Amino acid sequence: MNTKWQITKYLIADFMSASIAWSAFFIFRKVYIEPQKFGPLINIDFTYEFFYGLLVIPITWIIAYTATGTYREPFRKSRLREMGQTLLISLIGVIVLFFVLLLDDEIAHYKHYYISFLALLGFHFGLTFLFRFILTSITAFRIHNRIIGFNTLIVGSNEKAFDLYNELQGQRKSSGFKIIGFVHLNGNHDHLLDEIVPHLGHFKDVKQLINDYHVEEVVLAIETSEHDKIGKLVNDLEGTGVVAKIIPDMYDILSGQVKMTSIFGAPLIEINKRIMPDWQRSVKRVVDVVSAIAALVLLSPVLLVGGIIIKLSSPGSVFYTHERIGLNGKPFRIFKFRSMFRDAEKNGPTLSSKSDPRITKFGKFMRKTRIDEIPNFWNVIKGDMSLVGPRPERQFFINQIILKAPHYIHLQKIKNLKSSLNLVDLLLLILLY
């Protein structure tokens, strides 16, 4: 499925609906609102402000939709949920437009403000949801009739996997599962699915299979005797970007008893991989960038003096950079003031301590006051790190940690922390807030 083209359809539809809604509202004001203040309408004058708004306002709407995650997963939209989300965003957006552009209009009666607000909301929400409803309905029709589907891998090979496959294939309206094969957990032969679904190997190869077959969904349908593998399976799927679903009894093992009723199709529960909604993620990003820029400006004297002292106190570069692992396991280059002597890690990565002889005299002071981490704010601006989150670590140490604490990998769902709080950070927070 062409995800980019599907997103483009929604972008075009939203741009058109916002443009038509603004045009309709402009005409409504000229025909109904303004004549009650200035007398009968002679003609509709499409001013510069109208054409400027016709370009800027739709683009602003699209930016707002993007920030709130409207265009994420365009093939998995629910029409009912879409209606609620469209209404909420439309309401908030129209309130902003009303106070920014319409509140200073000359009107005959204050009630015309309410009429204008409701008219703009009605035009915008009605047209936006209409176009989206058409696109979503076409997609739903194609999925239900098996014209398109999501490449799906079944983890499991015996009774539960066999029953699940038959139930999914027997659905009158498809749920979108396009099963491309299965992987087994125990044993190498005599799998019930062997005769009807391609056998793609062992579950330990699931990450490679996801890449090779462009898998979009993984369904865990394993036997009771194989429940000890659940933790390993969930960890292996972390960061792959696929939608993971489980049958209810496995969910019981993960988070307690659940009750659910299946009305249509197989009862499956999706493992939610999102820590926060898209709108919260966008707000957090804005706060990160604004705060990081302010911090670099306020602390620029410290950056300048610190850089000079580092250069004069020991040979080597002012800044130290190396690879750390960030959000979803993505590596990035972290920037810090150099606090160790040059070539301190020529023999490989080693954890440091307070008495580490590799640390310079000024480096000890910087580490104590966290001045060495001020350049991290550049990583925050770039989007590698966040002001709030777990500390980033090197892959060398992550591999060792996971051997003893496999669930450490789930910390990679969260963007890494800039630094722990210290006197510099406290001063910054006081100045900013």
C-alpha positions in Angstrom: 0.0 0.0 0.0 1.2 3.5 -0.9 1.2 5.3 2.4 2.6 8.5 1.0 0.0 8.8 -1.7 -2.8 8.1 0.9 -1.4 10.9 3.1 -1.2 13.2 0.1 -4.9 12.5 -0.6 -5.8 13.7 3.0 -3.6 16.7 2.6 -5.3 17.8 -0.6 -8.7 17.1 0.8 -8.0 19.2 4.0 -6.5 22.0 2.0 -9.5 22.1 -0.3 -12.0 21.9 2.5 -10.3 24.7 4.5 -10.1 26.9 1.3 -13.8 26.3 0.4 -14.9 26.9 4.1 -13.0 30.2 4.3 -14.5 31.3 0.9 -18.0 30.3 2.0 -17.5 32.1 5.3 -16.2 35.3 3.6 -19.3 35.3 1.3 -21.6 34.7 4.3 -20.2 37.7 6.1 -20.6 39.9 3.0 -24.1 38.7 2.3 -25.6 38.4 5.8 -23.5 40.1 8.5 -22.1 43.3 6.9 -25.4 44.5 5.2 -27.0 44.7 8.7 -24.3 47.2 9.7 -23.5 49.1 6.4 -26.7 48.7 4.4 -27.6 46.6 1.3 -24.8 44.7 -0.5 -23.9 46.1 -3.9 -21.2 43.6 -4.8 -18.8 41.2 -3.2 -15.3 42.6 -3.2 -12.7 39.8 -3.0 -9.9 41.8 -1.3 -6.2 41.2 -0.8 -7.0 40.0 2.7 -9.3 37.3 1.3 -6.7 35.9 -1.0 -4.0 36.1 1.7 -6.3 34.1 4.0 -7.1 31.7 1.2 -3.5 30.7 1.2 -2.3 31.1 4.8 -5.3 29.7 6.7 -5.4 26.2 4.9 -1.7 25.8 5.4 -2.1 26.7 9.1 -4.8 24.1 9.4 -2.6 21.5 7.8 0.2 22.3 10.2 -2.2 21.9 13.2 -3.5 18.6 11.8 0.1 17.3 11.4 1.1 18.3 14.9 -1.9 16.4 16.3 -1.1 13.2 14.4 -4.0 13.4 11.9 -1.9 12.0 9.0 -0.4 9.1 11.0 -1.4 5.7 9.8 -3.8 6.8 7.1 -5.0 3.3 6.3 -6.1 2.6 10.0 -8.6 5.3 10.5 -11.9 4.9 12.3 -14.7 7.1 10.9 -16.3 7.5 14.3 -13.0 8.5 16.0 -12.2 10.7 13.0 -15.4 12.6 13.5 -14.6 13.3 17.1 -11.0 14.3 16.5 -12.1 16.6 13.5 -14.7 18.3 15.6 -12.3 18.9 18.5 -9.5 20.3 16.4 -12.0 22.4 14.3 -13.5 23.8 17.5 -10.0 24.8 18.9 -8.9 26.2 15.5 -12.0 28.2 14.9 -11.7 29.7 18.4 -8.2 30.8 17.6 -9.2 32.2 14.2 -12.1 34.1 15.8 -10.0 35.9 18.4 -7.1 36.6 15.9 -9.1 37.7 12.8 -12.8 38.2 13.6 -13.1 39.8 17.0 -12.4 43.3 15.8 -15.1 43.2 13.0 -17.6 46.0 13.0 -21.0 44.4 13.5 -24.6 45.7 14.1 -25.2 43.5 17.2 -23.1 41.3 19.5 -25.1 38.3 18.5 -23.5 38.4 15.1 -20.3 37.3 16.8 -21.9 34.1 17.8 -23.5 33.6 14.4 -20.1 34.2 12.7 -18.4 31.8 15.0 -21.0 29.0 14.4 -21.0 29.7 10.7 -17.2 29.3 10.4 -17.2 26.2 12.6 -20.1 24.7 10.6 -18.5 25.3 7.2 -15.0 24.1 8.3 -16.0 21.0 10.3 -18.7 20.0 7.8 -16.5 20.2 4.7 -13.4 18.7 6.4 -15.3 15.7 7.8 -17.2 15.2 4.6 -14.0 14.8 2.5 -12.3 12.7 5.2 -15.4 10.5 5.5 -15.3 9.8 1.8 -11.6 8.9 1.8 -11.9 6.7 4.9 -15.0 4.9 3.6 -13.2 4.1 0.3 -10.3 2.7 2.3 -12.6 0.7 4.6 -14.4 -0.7 1.5 -11.1 -1.8 0.0 -9.9 -3.4 3.2 -13.2 -5.2 4.0 -13.2 -6.7 0.4 -9.6 -7.8 0.6 -8.5 -5.5 -2.2 -5.8 -4.1 0.1 -4.4 -5.4 3.4 -1.6 -5.3 5.9 1.2 -7.8 5.6 0.8 -10.0 8.7 3.1 -12.4 10.4 1.7 -15.0 12.8 3.9 -16.0 15.7 2.8 -19.5 16.6 2.2 -22.7 14.7 -0.2 -25.0 16.5 -3.8 -25.1 17.7 -4.3 -21.4 18.7 -2.5 -20.2 15.6 -4.5 -22.6 13.4 -7.8 -21.6 14.9 -7.0 -17.9 14.7 -6.0 -18.2 11.0 -9.2 -20.0 10.1 -11.3 -17.4 12.0 -9.5 -14.5 10.2 -9.9 -16.1 6.8 -13.5 -16.9 7.4 -14.5 -13.4 8.2 -17.3 -12.0 5.9 -15.6 -8.6 6.1 -11.8 -8.7 6.3 -10.1 -7.0 9.2 -7.2 -6.2 6.9 -4.9 -9.1 7.8 -2.9 -10.3 4.7 -1.1 -13.3 6.2 2.3 -13.9 4.6 3.5 -16.7 6.8 4.2 -17.9 10.3 7.1 -18.6 12.6 7.4 -21.3 15.2 8.7 -21.2 18.8 9.2 -24.8 19.8 10.1 -27.8 17.6 11.2 -27.7 13.9 8.4 -29.8 12.3 4.8 -31.0 12.5 3.2 -27.6 12.6 -0.6 -27.4 12.0 -0.1 -24.3 9.8 2.5 -26.0 7.5 0.0 -27.0 4.8 -1.8 -23.7 4.5 0.6 -20.9 5.4 4.3 -20.4 4.4 6.7 -21.4 7.2 9.2 -18.6 7.5 11.4 -19.9 10.3 11.9 -19.4 14.0 10.7 -16.5 16.1 14.3 -15.4 16.8 14.4 -14.3 13.2 11.3 -12.1 13.5 13.2 -8.8 13.1 14.8 -9.9 9.9 11.6 -11.2 8.5 9.8 -7.9 9.3 12.4 -6.2 7.1 12.5 -8.8 4.3 8.7 -9.2 3.9 7.7 -5.6 4.8 5.6 -6.9 7.7 3.1 -4.3 9.1 1.3 -6.4 11.7 2.4 -9.3 14.0 -0.2 -11.5 15.7 1.0 -13.5 18.8 -1.0 -16.7 18.9 1.2 -19.0 21.0 0.3 -22.0 23.2 0.1 -22.0 27.0 3.3 -24.0 27.2 5.1 -21.2 25.3 4.1 -18.3 27.5 7.6 -18.0 28.9 8.6 -16.6 25.4 6.2 -13.6 25.7 8.7 -11.2 27.2 11.3 -12.0 24.7 8.8 -11.6 21.8 7.6 -8.2 23.0 11.2 -7.0 23.4 12.1 -8.2 19.9 9.2 -6.3 18.4 10.3 -3.1 20.2 11.3 -0.4 17.7 10.3 -2.3 14.6 7.3 0.0 13.9 4.9 -2.9 13.4 1.5 -3.2 15.0 1.6 -6.1 17.5 -1.6 -7.8 18.5 -2.2 -10.7 21.0 -5.0 -13.1 21.8 -6.7 -12.3 25.2 -5.2 -15.1 27.3 -1.6 -13.8 26.6 -2.8 -10.3 27.6 -3.9 -11.8 30.9 -0.3 -12.9 31.5 1.1 -9.4 30.7 -1.3 -7.2 32.7 -4.0 -9.1 34.5 -7.4 -10.5 33.7 -9.5 -8.9 31.0 -13.0 -9.3 29.8 -13.9 -8.7 26.2 -16.6 -9.7 23.8 -16.0 -10.2 20.1 -18.9 -9.1 17.9 -17.3 -9.4 14.5 -14.1 -11.4 13.9 -11.4 -12.7 16.1 -10.9 -11.0 19.5 -7.4 -9.4 19.4 -5.9 -6.8 21.7 -3.4 -4.3 20.3 -0.2 -3.6 22.3 -0.1 0.2 22.4 3.5 1.4 21.7 2.8 5.1 22.1 3.7 6.6 25.4 1.8 9.9 24.8 -0.7 11.2 22.2 0.7 13.1 19.2 -0.5 16.5 20.3 1.3 16.1 23.7 4.4 15.0 21.8 4.2 18.2 19.6 3.7 20.4 22.6 6.6 18.8 24.4 8.8 19.3 21.3 8.0 23.0 21.2 8.8 23.4 24.9 12.1 21.5 24.3 13.2 23.7 21.4 12.2 27.0 23.0 13.8 26.1 26.3 17.0 24.9 24.7 17.4 28.0 22.6 16.8 30.2 25.7 19.3 28.1 27.7 22.1 28.5 25.1 21.5 32.2 24.9 21.5 32.7 28.7 24.4 30.4 29.2 26.5 31.7 26.3 29.0 33.4 28.7 29.5 30.1 30.5 30.0 28.3 27.1 32.6 30.9 26.1 34.6 30.9 29.4 34.3 27.1 29.7 35.7 26.6 26.2 38.6 28.9 26.8 39.6 27.1 30.1 39.3 23.7 28.5 41.6 24.7 25.7 44.2 26.3 27.9 44.1 23.6 30.7 44.8 20.5 28.6 45.6 19.6 25.0 42.8 18.4 22.8 39.5 19.7 21.4 37.0 21.8 23.4 34.1 19.5 22.6 33.7 15.8 23.0 31.3 13.8 20.8 30.5 10.2 20.5 27.6 7.9 19.6 24.7 7.3 21.9 21.5 5.4 21.4 18.3 7.5 21.4 14.6 7.2 20.7 13.6 3.8 19.2 17.2 2.6 19.2 18.3 5.3 16.7 22.0 6.3 17.2 23.0 10.0 17.4 26.1 12.0 18.1 26.0 13.6 21.6 27.9 16.9 22.3 29.6 17.7 25.6 32.5 19.7 26.9 35.6 17.5 27.0 36.2 16.6 30.7 38.9 13.9 30.2 42.4 13.9 28.8 42.8 13.4 25.0 42.6 9.7 24.0 41.1 8.7 27.4 39.2 5.8 25.8 41.8 4.6 23.3 41.5 1.1 25.0 37.7 1.0 24.6 34.6 2.2 26.6 35.1 2.2 30.4 32.8 3.6 33.1 34.2 6.5 35.0 34.3 7.3 38.7 35.0 10.3 40.9 38.6 9.3 41.3 39.1 8.4 37.6 42.7 9.6 36.6 41.5 10.2 33.1 39.4 13.3 34.2 41.1 16.7 34.1 41.1 19.0 37.1 38.7 21.4 35.4 36.8 18.4 34.1 36.0 17.3 37.7 34.6 20.8 38.4 32.5 20.6 35.2 31.1 17.2 36.0 30.2 18.3 39.6 28.3 21.3 38.3 27.1 19.6 35.1 28.7 22.4 33.0 30.1 19.8 30.7 26.5 18.9 29.6 25.5 22.4 28.5 26.3 21.6 24.8 23.6 18.9 25.1 21.1 21.7 24.5 22.2 21.5 20.8 21.1 17.9 20.8 17.7 19.0 22.2 17.3 21.5 19.4 18.2 18.9 16.8 15.6 16.5 18.2 18.1 13.9 19.4 17.3 14.4 23.1 14.6 16.0 25.3 14.6 18.0 28.5 12.8 15.2 30.3 13.4 11.5 29.8 15.9 8.7 30.5 19.7 9.3 30.0 21.2 8.1 26.7 23.7 5.3 26.8 26.2 3.8 24.5 25.3 0.6 22.6 28.3 -1.2 24.3 26.8 -0.8 27.7 23.2 -1.2 26.6 24.1 -4.7 25.3 25.5 -5.6 28.7 22.5 -4.2 30.6 19.9 -6.0 28.5 21.6 -9.4 29.3 20.6 -8.9 33.0 17.6 -6.6 32.5 15.8 -7.2 29.2 13.1 -4.7 29.8 15.7 -1.9 29.7 15.0 -1.8 26.0 11.6 -0.2 26.7 13.3 3.0 27.8 14.0 3.6 24.1 10.4 4.4 23.7 11.1 7.8 25.3 13.4 10.5 24.0 16.5 10.8 26.1 17.1 13.3 28.9 19.5 16.3 28.4 21.0 16.0 31.9 20.1 15.5 35.5 19.1 18.6 37.5 21.8 20.6 39.0 22.6 24.2 40.0 22.8 25.3 36.3 19.5 23.7 35.4 17.7 25.0 38.5 18.9 28.5 37.6 17.7 28.0 34.1 14.3 26.8 35.2 13.9 29.8 37.5 14.8 32.2 34.7 12.4 30.5 32.2 9.4 29.8 34.4 
